[in-house]
């Protein structure tokens, strides 16, 4: 009769330590994927409920509305509301909005609606002047922009004599 072989000799070697480590890495990877999915749905990686923010007083005074998180080369809108009317040249009523140089270097201005009466360079940046009329005592201007630079972008936007902080994060 032949010899009886132990069946354990036929099995491949197990490395339980390696397998447990692999399971732990797999659980961490699933947690990271889940966190990225939730962040994306909430708007932390682009448009979403946590992405749209405003700066300034909402009841009275100037307000900026913008997306906090953007993608490079994807259009976005900066909405400016202001009831601050200033006396302009020749006694005309006007709204003045100054965008900082640093901000304008990071964005391409595609369109401004309504069209400003004039655009003036200033030491701080570029001043957009809009005519104030009795029909439109409150300015509601939309700046259609396209991000050109990655990372944190921002500055202090001037609305008449007031300054509002604006910062956005641009992803690739």
URZI-V142802 format. One record per pair of residues at least 24 apart in sequence whose ideal C-beta (glycine too) atoms are under 7 Angstrom apart, sorted by sequence separation. I is the first residue (numbers start at 1). J is the second residue. If there is no record, write none. Layout:
i: {I I}
j: {J J}
This chain:
i: {45 98 100 101 44 46 100 43 98 99 98 99 114 98 113 98 112 113 97 96 97 112 96 111 109 110 124 75 94 95 110 94 109 110 94 95 108 94 107 108 92 93 107 107 108 106 107 106 106 95 97 85 106 103 103 85 103 102 83 83 100 100 81 82 100 81 99 80 81 98 98 80 97 97 79 103 96 77 78 77 77 78 75 76 75 76 73 73 86 72 84 84 70 82 72 84 64 62 70 72 72 62 64 66 68 69 70 71 72 67 68 70 62 64 66 69 56 55 55 55 45}
j: {69 122 124 125 69 71 125 69 124 125 125 126 141 126 141 127 141 142 127 127 128 143 129 144 143 144 158 110 129 130 145 130 145 146 131 132 145 132 145 146 131 132 146 147 148 147 148 148 149 139 141 132 153 153 154 137 155 155 137 138 155 156 138 139 157 139 157 139 140 157 158 141 158 159 142 166 160 142 143 143 144 145 144 145 146 147 146 147 160 147 159 160 147 159 150 162 157 159 168 170 171 162 164 166 168 169 170 171 172 168 169 171 164 166 168 171 164 164 165 166 171}
